[in-house]
Amino acid sequence: MREAFGANILSGSCRWVEPPWKSLLSNKTILAVLWELYPGHPNLLPAYLEPGRIGGDHVRKPRLSREGANVSLRKMAGAMISGGSYGEEGYVYQSLASLPTFDGKFPVVGSWIVGGVAAGIGVREDDTPITRNTSRFIPHYFE
């Protein structure tokens, strides 16, 4: 939206498949806001905008990154950092919930809801705990 063409997003007759308001939900700042509103909720991980508020293993995520870009897993045993061009906008610091491993692979399941109905899932799997846009991906849709 900050690019030169960004001013044209809301003008014209273009019909968006993914509405621009969805960018609010993909901004990782929402993780810290939800934790502030509902601290201790069993479906949330502690998340903050300031570094140093999480004492143990945690993840540092750029607020506006996608698909694992510029993510840092910080464990007592060391750190793993993915590359990318995000981070200028700031970071969110979130407690680490380690992914399960199967045969040395790290899968993540994502879901799609269309019109309030489950429409499909996707399994993204990588050889590292940071899944990215180059990770293996298998979509499934429901009929």
N, CA, C and O atoms as a GROMACS GRO file, in nm:
protein
  572
    1MET      N    1   0.081  -0.120   0.000
    1MET     CA    2   0.000   0.000   0.000
    1MET      C    3   0.085   0.126   0.000
    1MET      O    4   0.037   0.234  -0.035
    2ARG      N    5   0.212   0.112   0.039
    2ARG     CA    6   0.300   0.229   0.039
    2ARG      C    7   0.364   0.254  -0.097
    2ARG      O    8   0.429   0.356  -0.117
    3GLU      N    9   0.346   0.161  -0.192
    3GLU     CA   10   0.403   0.180  -0.325
    3GLU      C   11   0.326   0.288  -0.398
    3GLU      O   12   0.216   0.326  -0.358
    4ALA      N   13   0.384   0.338  -0.507
    4ALA     CA   14   0.322   0.447  -0.583
    4ALA      C   15   0.180   0.411  -0.628
    4ALA      O   16   0.093   0.498  -0.629
    5PHE      N   17   0.157   0.286  -0.665
    5PHE     CA   18   0.025   0.245  -0.711
    5PHE      C   19  -0.076   0.236  -0.596
    5PHE      O   20  -0.197   0.232  -0.621
    6GLY      N   21  -0.030   0.233  -0.472
    6GLY     CA   22  -0.117   0.215  -0.357
    6GLY      C   23  -0.233   0.312  -0.349
    6GLY      O   24  -0.340   0.276  -0.300
    7ALA      N   25  -0.215   0.433  -0.396
    7ALA     CA   26  -0.323   0.533  -0.393
    7ALA      C   27  -0.442   0.491  -0.478
    7ALA      O   28  -0.552   0.543  -0.459
    8ASN      N   29  -0.423   0.400  -0.570
    8ASN     CA   30  -0.530   0.356  -0.660
    8ASN      C   31  -0.611   0.239  -0.606
    8ASN      O   32  -0.708   0.195  -0.669
    9ILE      N   33  -0.574   0.188  -0.491
    9ILE     CA   34  -0.640   0.067  -0.439
    9ILE      C   35  -0.790   0.086  -0.422
    9ILE      O   36  -0.868   0.000  -0.460
   10LEU      N   37  -0.831   0.198  -0.365
   10LEU     CA   38  -0.972   0.218  -0.335
   10LEU      C   39  -1.048   0.290  -0.446
   10LEU      O   40  -1.170   0.306  -0.436
   11SER      N   41  -0.981   0.333  -0.548
   11SER     CA   42  -1.050   0.402  -0.658
   11SER      C   43  -1.066   0.308  -0.777
   11SER      O   44  -1.002   0.202  -0.782
   12GLY      N   45  -1.150   0.345  -0.869
   12GLY     CA   46  -1.168   0.263  -0.989
   12GLY      C   47  -1.271   0.154  -0.970
   12GLY      O   48  -1.340   0.148  -0.868
   13SER      N   49  -1.279   0.068  -1.068
   13SER     CA   50  -1.382  -0.036  -1.068
   13SER      C   51  -1.326  -0.175  -1.040
   13SER      O   52  -1.392  -0.275  -1.068
   14CYS      N   53  -1.206  -0.182  -0.987
   14CYS     CA   54  -1.144  -0.310  -0.958
   14CYS      C   55  -1.222  -0.382  -0.847
   14CYS      O   56  -1.257  -0.321  -0.747
   15ARG      N   57  -1.248  -0.509  -0.866
   15ARG     CA   58  -1.314  -0.589  -0.763
   15ARG      C   59  -1.208  -0.678  -0.699
   15ARG      O   60  -1.141  -0.756  -0.767
   16TRP      N   61  -1.193  -0.665  -0.569
   16TRP     CA   62  -1.088  -0.737  -0.498
   16TRP      C   63  -1.138  -0.874  -0.454
   16TRP      O   64  -1.245  -0.884  -0.394
   17VAL      N   65  -1.062  -0.978  -0.484
   17VAL     CA   66  -1.093  -1.112  -0.436
   17VAL      C   67  -1.061  -1.118  -0.287
   17VAL      O   68  -1.137  -1.176  -0.209
   18GLU      N   69  -0.949  -1.060  -0.248
   18GLU     CA   70  -0.912  -1.050  -0.108
   18GLU      C   71  -0.922  -0.902  -0.072
   18GLU      O   72  -0.840  -0.823  -0.117
   19PRO      N   73  -1.021  -0.864   0.008
   19PRO     CA   74  -1.046  -0.722   0.034
   19PRO      C   75  -0.929  -0.655   0.107
   19PRO      O   76  -0.860  -0.718   0.188
   20PRO      N   77  -0.907  -0.526   0.079
   20PRO     CA   78  -0.796  -0.454   0.143
   20PRO      C   79  -0.803  -0.454   0.296
   20PRO      O   80  -0.699  -0.448   0.361
   21TRP      N   81  -0.924  -0.460   0.357
   21TRP     CA   82  -0.934  -0.459   0.503
   21TRP      C   83  -0.867  -0.582   0.564
   21TRP      O   84  -0.832  -0.581   0.682
   22LYS      N   85  -0.848  -0.688   0.484
   22LYS     CA   86  -0.785  -0.808   0.536
   22LYS      C   87  -0.640  -0.783   0.576
   22LYS      O   88  -0.582  -0.858   0.655
   23SER      N   89  -0.580  -0.676   0.520
   23SER     CA   90  -0.442  -0.644   0.558
   23SER      C   91  -0.433  -0.611   0.707
   23SER      O   92  -0.327  -0.629   0.768
   24LEU      N   93  -0.541  -0.563   0.767
   24LEU     CA   94  -0.542  -0.539   0.911
   24LEU      C   95  -0.524  -0.670   0.987
   24LEU      O   96  -0.451  -0.675   1.086
   25LEU      N   97  -0.591  -0.775   0.940
   25LEU     CA   98  -0.582  -0.904   1.008
   25LEU      C   99  -0.448  -0.972   0.985
   25LEU      O  100  -0.407  -1.055   1.066
   26SER      N  101  -0.378  -0.939   0.875
   26SER     CA  102  -0.248  -1.001   0.851
   26SER      C  103  -0.134  -0.923   0.913
   26SER      O  104  -0.019  -0.968   0.906
   27ASN      N  105  -0.160  -0.809   0.974
   27ASN     CA  106  -0.058  -0.733   1.044
   27ASN      C  107  -0.036  -0.801   1.180
   27ASN      O  108  -0.130  -0.814   1.259
   28LYS      N  109   0.085  -0.843   1.205
   28LYS     CA  110   0.112  -0.921   1.327
   28LYS      C  111   0.100  -0.839   1.456
   28LYS      O  112   0.107  -0.895   1.565
   29THR      N  113   0.083  -0.709   1.443
   29THR     CA  114   0.057  -0.627   1.562
   29THR      C  115  -0.068  -0.677   1.633
   29THR      O  116  -0.080  -0.663   1.754
   30ILE      N  117  -0.160  -0.735   1.558
   30ILE     CA  118  -0.284  -0.784   1.618
   30ILE      C  119  -0.256  -0.891   1.724
   30ILE      O  120  -0.336  -0.909   1.816
   31LEU      N  121  -0.144  -0.963   1.712
   31LEU     CA  122  -0.110  -1.064   1.813
   31LEU      C  123  -0.089  -0.999   1.950
   31LEU      O  124  -0.136  -1.051   2.051
   32ALA      N  125  -0.018  -0.886   1.953
   32ALA     CA  126   0.005  -0.815   2.080
   32ALA      C  127  -0.123  -0.750   2.130
   32ALA      O  128  -0.147  -0.747   2.251
   33VAL      N  129  -0.204  -0.699   2.040
   33VAL     CA  130  -0.331  -0.637   2.080
   33VAL      C  131  -0.424  -0.742   2.141
   33VAL      O  132  -0.485  -0.717   2.245
   34LEU      N  133  -0.435  -0.857   2.078
   34LEU     CA  134  -0.520  -0.963   2.133
   34LEU      C  135  -0.471  -1.008   2.270
   34LEU      O  136  -0.552  -1.031   2.361
   35TRP      N  137  -0.338  -1.021   2.287
   35TRP     CA  138  -0.285  -1.062   2.417
   35TRP      C  139  -0.313  -0.956   2.523
   35TRP      O  140  -0.342  -0.990   2.638
   36GLU      N  141  -0.306  -0.829   2.486
   36GLU     CA  142  -0.337  -0.721   2.581
   36GLU      C  143  -0.485  -0.725   2.621
   36GLU      O  144  -0.518  -0.703   2.737
   37LEU      N  145  -0.573  -0.753   2.525
   37LEU     CA  146  -0.716  -0.757   2.553
   37LEU      C  147  -0.757  -0.883   2.630
   37LEU      O  148  -0.847  -0.879   2.714
   38TYR      N  149  -0.690  -0.995   2.601
   38TYR     CA  150  -0.728  -1.124   2.659
   38TYR      C  151  -0.607  -1.197   2.716
   38TYR      O  152  -0.575  -1.307   2.670
   39PRO      N  153  -0.538  -1.139   2.814
   39PRO     CA  154  -0.418  -1.205   2.867
   39PRO      C  155  -0.452  -1.340   2.930
   39PRO      O  156  -0.550  -1.354   3.002
   40GLY      N  157  -0.369  -1.439   2.900
   40GLY     CA  158  -0.391  -1.572   2.957
   40GLY      C  159  -0.491  -1.657   2.882
   40GLY      O  160  -0.517  -1.771   2.922
   41HIS      N  161  -0.549  -1.607   2.773
   41HIS     CA  162  -0.648  -1.686   2.698
   41HIS      C  163  -0.580  -1.812   2.645
   41HIS      O  164  -0.469  -1.805   2.593
   42PRO      N  165  -0.645  -1.929   2.657
   42PRO     CA  166  -0.580  -2.055   2.616
   42PRO      C  167  -0.552  -2.067   2.466
   42PRO      O  168  -0.473  -2.153   2.426
   43ASN      N  169  -0.613  -1.985   2.383
   43ASN     CA  170  -0.588  -1.991   2.238
   43ASN      C  171  -0.489  -1.886   2.190
   43ASN      O  172  -0.470  -1.868   2.069
   44LEU      N  173  -0.425  -1.816   2.283
   44LEU     CA  174  -0.329  -1.711   2.247
   44LEU      C  175  -0.195  -1.740   2.313
   44LEU      O  176  -0.187  -1.805   2.417
   45LEU      N  177  -0.090  -1.689   2.250
   45LEU     CA  178   0.044  -1.692   2.308
   45LEU      C  179   0.079  -1.550   2.353
   45LEU      O  180   0.038  -1.454   2.288
   46PRO      N  181   0.152  -1.535   2.463
   46PRO     CA  182   0.193  -1.401   2.503
   46PRO      C  183   0.267  -1.331   2.388
   46PRO      O  184   0.355  -1.390   2.326
   47ALA      N  185   0.231  -1.207   2.361
   47ALA     CA  186   0.291  -1.131   2.251
   47ALA      C  187   0.299  -0.984   2.290
   47ALA      O  188   0.208  -0.929   2.350
   48TYR      N  189   0.412  -0.921   2.253
   48TYR     CA  190   0.437  -0.781   2.290
   48TYR      C  191   0.505  -0.709   2.174
   48TYR      O  192   0.566  -0.771   2.087
   49LEU      N  193   0.496  -0.577   2.175
   49LEU     CA  194   0.564  -0.496   2.075
   49LEU      C  195   0.705  -0.457   2.121
   49LEU      O  196   0.786  -0.411   2.040
   50GLU      N  197   0.734  -0.474   2.249
   50GLU     CA  198   0.863  -0.437   2.304
   50GLU      C  199   0.948  -0.563   2.325
   50GLU      O  200   0.896  -0.664   2.373
   51PRO      N  201   1.077  -0.557   2.290
   51PRO     CA  202   1.164  -0.672   2.316
   51PRO      C  203   1.190  -0.688   2.465
   51PRO      O  204   1.180  -0.592   2.542
   52GLY      N  205   1.224  -0.810   2.507
   52GLY     CA  206   1.264  -0.834   2.644
   52GLY      C  207   1.152  -0.864   2.741
   52GLY      O  208   1.178  -0.889   2.858
   53ARG      N  209   1.027  -0.864   2.696
   53ARG     CA  210   0.915  -0.890   2.788
   53ARG      C  211   0.888  -1.039   2.803
   53ARG      O  212   0.813  -1.079   2.892
   54ILE      N  213   0.947  -1.121   2.716
   54ILE     CA  214   0.930  -1.266   2.723
   54ILE      C  215   1.062  -1.324   2.770
   54ILE      O  216   1.165  -1.306   2.705
   55GLY      N  217   1.059  -1.394   2.883
   55GLY     CA  218   1.183  -1.441   2.943
   55GLY      C  219   1.245  -1.562   2.878
   55GLY      O  220   1.366  -1.581   2.888
   56GLY      N  221   1.168  -1.645   2.813
   56GLY     CA  222   1.222  -1.769   2.759
   56GLY      C  223   1.227  -1.769   2.607
   56GLY      O  224   1.246  -1.665   2.544
   57ASP      N  225   1.211  -1.888   2.551
   57ASP     CA  226   1.213  -1.903   2.406
   57ASP      C  227   1.101  -1.820   2.343
   57ASP      O  228   0.989  -1.817   2.393
   58HIS      N  229   1.135  -1.753   2.234
   58HIS     CA  230   1.034  -1.668   2.170
   58HIS      C  231   1.065  -1.651   2.021
   58HIS      O  232   1.170  -1.691   1.973
   59VAL      N  233   0.969  -1.592   1.951
   59VAL     CA  234   0.981  -1.564   1.808
   59VAL      C  235   0.973  -1.413   1.790
   59VAL      O  236   0.892  -1.346   1.853
   60ARG      N  237   1.057  -1.361   1.702
   60ARG     CA  238   1.049  -1.220   1.662
   60ARG      C  239   0.999  -1.218   1.518
   60ARG      O  240   1.061  -1.275   1.429
   61LYS      N  241   0.884  -1.150   1.497
   61LYS     CA  242   0.821  -1.147   1.365
   61LYS      C  243   0.803  -1.002   1.322
   61LYS      O  244   0.753  -0.920   1.399
   62PRO      N  245   0.842  -0.968   1.198
   62PRO     CA  246   0.811  -0.833   1.150
   62PRO      C  247   0.660  -0.815   1.144
   62PRO      O  248   0.587  -0.909   1.112
   63ARG      N  249   0.614  -0.697   1.175
   63ARG     CA  250   0.469  -0.671   1.179
   63ARG      C  251   0.401  -0.697   1.046
   63ARG      O  252   0.286  -0.740   1.043
   64LEU      N  253   0.470  -0.672   0.935
   64LEU     CA  254   0.405  -0.683   0.804
   64LEU      C  255   0.463  -0.791   0.714
   64LEU      O  256   0.439  -0.789   0.594
   65SER      N  257   0.539  -0.884   0.767
   65SER     CA  258   0.601  -0.985   0.681
   65SER      C  259   0.502  -1.094   0.640
   65SER      O  260   0.392  -1.105   0.694
   66ARG      N  261   0.545  -1.172   0.543
   66ARG     CA  262   0.463  -1.283   0.496
   66ARG      C  263   0.551  -1.407   0.482
   66ARG      O  264   0.672  -1.399   0.458
   67GLU      N  265   0.488  -1.520   0.497
   67GLU     CA  266   0.545  -1.650   0.464
   67GLU      C  267   0.684  -1.673   0.523
   67GLU      O  268   0.774  -1.719   0.454
   68GLY      N  269   0.700  -1.640   0.650
   68GLY     CA  270   0.824  -1.670   0.722
   68GLY      C  271   0.940  -1.576   0.697
   68GLY      O  272   1.050  -1.601   0.747
   69ALA      N  273   0.919  -1.469   0.621
   69ALA     CA  274   1.030  -1.377   0.593
   69ALA      C  275   1.072  -1.301   0.718
   69ALA      O  276   0.987  -1.250   0.792
   70ASN      N  277   1.201  -1.293   0.741
   70ASN     CA  278   1.262  -1.218   0.851
   70ASN      C  279   1.215  -1.262   0.989
   70ASN      O  280   1.213  -1.181   1.082
   71VAL      N  281   1.178  -1.388   1.004
   71VAL     CA  282   1.137  -1.442   1.134
   71VAL      C  283   1.262  -1.491   1.206
   71VAL      O  284   1.350  -1.551   1.146
   72SER      N  285   1.268  -1.466   1.337
   72SER     CA  286   1.378  -1.514   1.420
   72SER      C  287   1.323  -1.602   1.531
   72SER      O  288   1.241  -1.558   1.611
   73LEU      N  289   1.366  -1.727   1.535
   73LEU     CA  290   1.335  -1.815   1.647
   73LEU      C  291   1.450  -1.802   1.745
   73LEU      O  292   1.565  -1.828   1.710
   74ARG      N  293   1.420  -1.762   1.865
   74ARG     CA  294   1.525  -1.740   1.965
   74ARG      C  295   1.504  -1.835   2.081
   74ARG      O  296   1.410  -1.821   2.160
   75LYS      N  297   1.594  -1.934   2.089
   75LYS     CA  298   1.589  -2.032   2.196
   75LYS      C  299   1.714  -2.017   2.282
   75LYS      O  300   1.812  -1.956   2.240
   76MET      N  301   1.709  -2.073   2.399
   76MET     CA  302   1.826  -2.067   2.488
   76MET      C  303   1.948  -2.129   2.421
   76MET      O  304   2.061  -2.089   2.447
   77ALA      N  305   1.924  -2.229   2.332
   77ALA     CA  306   2.035  -2.298   2.266
   77ALA      C  307   2.088  -2.221   2.145
   77ALA      O  308   2.190  -2.261   2.089
   78GLY      N  309   2.023  -2.112   2.104
   78GLY     CA  310   2.068  -2.036   1.989
   78GLY      C  311   1.952  -1.978   1.912
   78GLY      O  312   1.837  -1.985   1.955
   79ALA      N  313   1.982  -1.920   1.796
   79ALA     CA  314   1.878  -1.854   1.717
   79ALA      C  315   1.879  -1.907   1.574
   79ALA      O  316   1.982  -1.952   1.524
   80MET      N  317   1.763  -1.901   1.509
   80MET     CA  318   1.749  -1.932   1.367
   80MET      C  319   1.679  -1.812   1.306
   80MET      O  320   1.574  -1.769   1.355
   81ILE      N  321   1.735  -1.757   1.199
   81ILE     CA  322   1.681  -1.635   1.139
   81ILE      C  323   1.661  -1.658   0.990
   81ILE      O  324   1.751  -1.706   0.921
   82SER      N  325   1.543  -1.624   0.940
   82SER     CA  326   1.516  -1.635   0.796
   82SER      C  327   1.542  -1.500   0.729
   82SER      O  328   1.535  -1.396   0.794
   83GLY      N  329   1.573  -1.504   0.602
   83GLY     CA  330   1.602  -1.382   0.528
   83GLY      C  331   1.476  -1.314   0.477
   83GLY      O  332   1.366  -1.367   0.491
   84GLY      N  333   1.494  -1.199   0.417
   84GLY     CA  334   1.382  -1.126   0.360
   84GLY      C  335   1.404  -0.977   0.366
   84GLY      O  336   1.511  -0.929   0.405
   85SER      N  337   1.302  -0.904   0.326
   85SER     CA  338   1.316  -0.758   0.318
   85SER      C  339   1.221  -0.684   0.413
   85SER      O  340   1.192  -0.566   0.392
   86TYR      N  341   1.172  -0.752   0.516
   86TYR     CA  342   1.079  -0.689   0.610
   86TYR      C  343   1.149  -0.652   0.740
   86TYR      O  344   1.261  -0.696   0.766
   87GLY      N  345   1.084  -0.572   0.821
   87GLY     CA  346   1.134  -0.537   0.952
   87GLY      C  347   1.141  -0.388   0.978
   87GLY      O  348   1.144  -0.345   1.093
   88GLU      N  349   1.145  -0.308   0.872
   88GLU     CA  350   1.152  -0.162   0.888
   88GLU      C  351   1.033  -0.110   0.970
   88GLU      O  352   1.044  -0.009   1.039
   89GLU      N  353   0.920  -0.180   0.962
   89GLU     CA  354   0.797  -0.138   1.029
   89GLU      C  355   0.794  -0.175   1.177
   89GLU      O  356   0.703  -0.133   1.248
   90GLY      N  357   0.891  -0.251   1.225
   90GLY     CA  358   0.895  -0.294   1.364
   90GLY      C  359   0.862  -0.441   1.378
   90GLY      O  360   0.833  -0.509   1.279
   91TYR      N  361   0.868  -0.490   1.501
   91TYR     CA  362   0.853  -0.633   1.526
   91TYR      C  363   0.751  -0.661   1.636
   91TYR      O  364   0.717  -0.574   1.717
   92VAL      N  365   0.705  -0.784   1.636
   92VAL     CA  366   0.624  -0.839   1.744
   92VAL      C  367   0.706  -0.952   1.805
   92VAL      O  368   0.768  -1.030   1.732
   93TYR      N  369   0.705  -0.962   1.937
   93TYR     CA  370   0.778  -1.065   2.009
   93TYR      C  371   0.675  -1.156   2.074
   93TYR      O  372   0.592  -1.110   2.153
   94GLN      N  373   0.680  -1.284   2.041
   94GLN     CA  374   0.577  -1.378   2.084
   94GLN      C  375   0.642  -1.503   2.144
   94GLN      O  376   0.744  -1.549   2.094
   95SER      N  377   0.582  -1.556   2.250
   95SER     CA  378   0.632  -1.680   2.308
   95SER      C  379   0.633  -1.789   2.201
   95SER      O  380   0.549  -1.791   2.111
   96LEU      N  381   0.730  -1.877   2.211
   96LEU     CA  382   0.746  -1.982   2.112
   96LEU      C  383   0.658  -2.102   2.144
   96LEU      O  384   0.660  -2.153   2.256
   97ALA      N  385   0.582  -2.146   2.047
   97ALA     CA  386   0.510  -2.273   2.054
   97ALA      C  387   0.574  -2.361   1.947
   97ALA      O  388   0.548  -2.343   1.828
   98SER      N  389   0.656  -2.455   1.988
   98SER     CA  390   0.731  -2.537   1.893
   98SER      C  391   0.638  -2.623   1.810
   98SER      O  392   0.540  -2.678   1.860
   99LEU      N  393   0.672  -2.635   1.681
   99LEU     CA  394   0.595  -2.720   1.591
   99LEU      C  395   0.630  -2.866   1.615
   99LEU      O  396   0.742  -2.898   1.655
  100PRO      N  397   0.534  -2.956   1.591
  100PRO     CA  398   0.567  -3.099   1.598
  100PRO      C  399   0.657  -3.136   1.479
  100PRO      O  400   0.658  -3.066   1.378
  101THR      N  401   0.730  -3.244   1.492
  101THR     CA  402   0.812  -3.291   1.380
  101THR      C  403   0.770  -3.432   1.344
  101THR      O  404   0.738  -3.514   1.430
  102PHE      N  405   0.770  -3.459   1.215
  102PHE     CA  406   0.740  -3.591   1.162
  102PHE      C  407   0.849  -3.626   1.062
  102PHE      O  408   0.860  -3.561   0.958
  103ASP      N  409   0.928  -3.726   1.093
  103ASP     CA  410   1.041  -3.764   1.007
  103ASP      C  411   1.132  -3.645   0.977
  103ASP      O  412   1.181  -3.630   0.866
  104GLY      N  413   1.153  -3.561   1.078
  104GLY     CA  414   1.241  -3.445   1.062
  104GLY      C  415   1.181  -3.329   0.986
  104GLY      O  416   1.252  -3.234   0.954
  105LYS      N  417   1.052  -3.333   0.958
  105LYS     CA  418   0.983  -3.226   0.885
  105LYS      C  419   0.890  -3.152   0.982
  105LYS      O  420   0.840  -3.211   1.078
  106PHE      N  421   0.869  -3.022   0.955
  106PHE     CA  422   0.786  -2.937   1.040
  106PHE      C  423   0.662  -2.893   0.962
  106PHE      O  424   0.672  -2.805   0.877
  107PRO      N  425   0.544  -2.952   0.989
  107PRO     CA  426   0.423  -2.913   0.916
  107PRO      C  427   0.341  -2.806   0.989
  107PRO      O  428   0.340  -2.800   1.112
  108VAL      N  429   0.274  -2.724   0.910
  108VAL     CA  430   0.178  -2.625   0.962
  108VAL      C  431   0.051  -2.642   0.881
  108VAL      O  432   0.056  -2.648   0.758
  109VAL      N  433  -0.063  -2.649   0.950
  109VAL     CA  434  -0.192  -2.661   0.882
  109VAL      C  435  -0.262  -2.527   0.885
  109VAL      O  436  -0.277  -2.466   0.991
  110GLY      N  437  -0.306  -2.480   0.768
  110GLY     CA  438  -0.384  -2.357   0.758
  110GLY      C  439  -0.521  -2.391   0.703
  110GLY      O  440  -0.538  -2.492   0.636
  111SER      N  441  -0.619  -2.306   0.732
  111SER     CA  442  -0.755  -2.335   0.686
  111SER      C  443  -0.815  -2.215   0.614
  111SER      O  444  -0.776  -2.101   0.637
  112TRP      N  445  -0.911  -2.244   0.527
  112TRP     CA  446  -0.984  -2.140   0.456
  112TRP      C  447  -1.131  -2.150   0.492
  112TRP      O  448  -1.188  -2.259   0.493
  113ILE      N  449  -1.190  -2.037   0.523
  113ILE     CA  450  -1.333  -2.027   0.550
  113ILE      C  451  -1.391  -1.935   0.444
  113ILE      O  452  -1.343  -1.823   0.427
  114VAL      N  453  -1.493  -1.979   0.374
  114VAL     CA  454  -1.558  -1.898   0.271
  114VAL      C  455  -1.705  -1.888   0.307
  114VAL      O  456  -1.774  -1.990   0.315
  115GLY      N  457  -1.754  -1.767   0.328
  115GLY     CA  458  -1.894  -1.749   0.363
  115GLY      C  459  -1.932  -1.819   0.492
  115GLY      O  460  -2.045  -1.865   0.506
  116GLY      N  461  -1.838  -1.826   0.587
  116GLY     CA  462  -1.864  -1.889   0.716
  116GLY      C  463  -1.862  -2.042   0.713
  116GLY      O  464  -1.898  -2.106   0.812
  117VAL      N  465  -1.819  -2.101   0.601
  117VAL     CA  466  -1.816  -2.247   0.587
  117VAL      C  467  -1.674  -2.293   0.557
  117VAL      O  468  -1.604  -2.230   0.478
  118ALA      N  469  -1.632  -2.401   0.621
  118ALA     CA  470  -1.500  -2.457   0.594
  118ALA      C  471  -1.490  -2.493   0.447
  118ALA      O  472  -1.574  -2.566   0.394
  119ALA      N  473  -1.386  -2.442   0.380
  119ALA     CA  474  -1.371  -2.465   0.236
  119ALA      C  475  -1.246  -2.546   0.202
  119ALA      O  476  -1.237  -2.603   0.094
  120GLY      N  477  -1.150  -2.551   0.292
  120GLY     CA  478  -1.029  -2.628   0.264
  120GLY      C  479  -0.921  -2.606   0.367
  120GLY      O  480  -0.932  -2.521   0.454
  121ILE      N  481  -0.818  -2.686   0.353
  121ILE     CA  482  -0.699  -2.672   0.437
  121ILE      C  483  -0.576  -2.681   0.348
  121ILE      O  484  -0.583  -2.733   0.236
  122GLY      N  485  -0.467  -2.631   0.397
  122GLY     CA  486  -0.341  -2.646   0.329
  122GLY      C  487  -0.237  -2.689   0.430
  122GLY      O  488  -0.235  -2.641   0.543
  123VAL      N  489  -0.150  -2.778   0.389
  123VAL     CA  490  -0.040  -2.822   0.474
  123VAL      C  491   0.089  -2.767   0.414
  123VAL      O  492   0.125  -2.800   0.301
  124ARG      N  493   0.158  -2.682   0.490
  124ARG     CA  494   0.287  -2.628   0.448
  124ARG      C  495   0.391  -2.696   0.536
  124ARG      O  496   0.377  -2.698   0.658
  125GLU      N  497   0.495  -2.750   0.474
  125GLU     CA  498   0.594  -2.829   0.548
  125GLU      C  499   0.734  -2.787   0.506
  125GLU      O  500   0.760  -2.760   0.389
  126ASP      N  501   0.826  -2.782   0.605
  126ASP     CA  502   0.962  -2.742   0.575
  126ASP      C  503   1.059  -2.831   0.653
  126ASP      O  504   1.020  -2.903   0.745
  127ASP      N  505   1.186  -2.824   0.615
  127ASP     CA  506   1.291  -2.896   0.686
  127ASP      C  507   1.337  -2.819   0.809
  127ASP      O  508   1.416  -2.870   0.888
  128THR      N  509   1.290  -2.694   0.825
  128THR     CA  510   1.323  -2.612   0.941
  128THR      C  511   1.192  -2.569   1.009
  128THR      O  512   1.086  -2.578   0.948
  129PRO      N  513   1.199  -2.523   1.132
  129PRO     CA  514   1.076  -2.479   1.199
  129PRO      C  515   1.019  -2.348   1.147
  129PRO      O  516   0.911  -2.308   1.191
  130ILE      N  517   1.088  -2.280   1.055
  130ILE     CA  518   1.033  -2.158   0.994
  130ILE      C  519   0.981  -2.196   0.856
  130ILE      O  520   1.060  -2.222   0.765
  131THR      N  521   0.849  -2.197   0.840
  131THR     CA  522   0.792  -2.227   0.708
  131THR      C  523   0.790  -2.099   0.626
  131THR      O  524   0.765  -1.991   0.679
  132ARG      N  525   0.816  -2.112   0.496
  132ARG     CA  526   0.829  -1.997   0.407
  132ARG      C  527   0.757  -2.021   0.276
  132ARG      O  528   0.692  -2.124   0.259
  133ASN      N  529   0.768  -1.927   0.185
  133ASN     CA  530   0.700  -1.943   0.057
  133ASN      C  531   0.767  -2.050  -0.031
  133ASN      O  532   0.711  -2.088  -0.133
  134THR      N  533   0.883  -2.097   0.008
  134THR     CA  534   0.949  -2.205  -0.066
  134THR      C  535   0.923  -2.342  -0.003
  134THR      O  536   0.972  -2.443  -0.054
  135SER      N  537   0.847  -2.346   0.106
  135SER     CA  538   0.816  -2.473   0.172
  135SER      C  539   0.722  -2.555   0.085
  135SER      O  540   0.648  -2.502   0.002
  136ARG      N  541   0.727  -2.685   0.105
  136ARG     CA  542   0.634  -2.773   0.033
  136ARG      C  543   0.491  -2.738   0.076
  136ARG      O  544   0.466  -2.708   0.193
  137PHE      N  545   0.399  -2.742  -0.018
  137PHE     CA  546   0.260  -2.703   0.011
  137PHE      C  547   0.164  -2.798  -0.059
  137PHE      O  548   0.178  -2.824  -0.178
  138ILE      N  549   0.068  -2.849   0.017
  138ILE     CA  550  -0.034  -2.937  -0.040
  138ILE      C  551  -0.172  -2.884  -0.001
  138ILE      O  552  -0.210  -2.890   0.116
  139PRO      N  553  -0.249  -2.830  -0.099
  139PRO     CA  554  -0.384  -2.782  -0.068
  139PRO      C  555  -0.487  -2.894  -0.071
  139PRO      O  556  -0.470  -2.993  -0.142
  140HIS      N  557  -0.591  -2.878   0.007
  140HIS     CA  558  -0.705  -2.971   0.008
  140HIS      C  559  -0.832  -2.884   0.008
  140HIS      O  560  -0.839  -2.786   0.081
  141TYR      N  561  -0.929  -2.919  -0.074
  141TYR     CA  562  -1.055  -2.844  -0.068
  141TYR      C  563  -1.168  -2.938  -0.033
  141TYR      O  564  -1.161  -3.058  -0.058
  142PHE      N  565  -1.274  -2.882   0.025
  142PHE     CA  566  -1.389  -2.960   0.069
  142PHE      C  567  -1.504  -2.938  -0.028
  142PHE      O  568  -1.527  -2.826  -0.072
  143GLU      N  569  -1.574  -3.045  -0.060
  143GLU     CA  570  -1.693  -3.034  -0.144
  143GLU      C  571  -1.818  -3.054  -0.060
  143GLU      O  572  -1.930  -3.049  -0.112
   0.00000   0.00000   0.00000
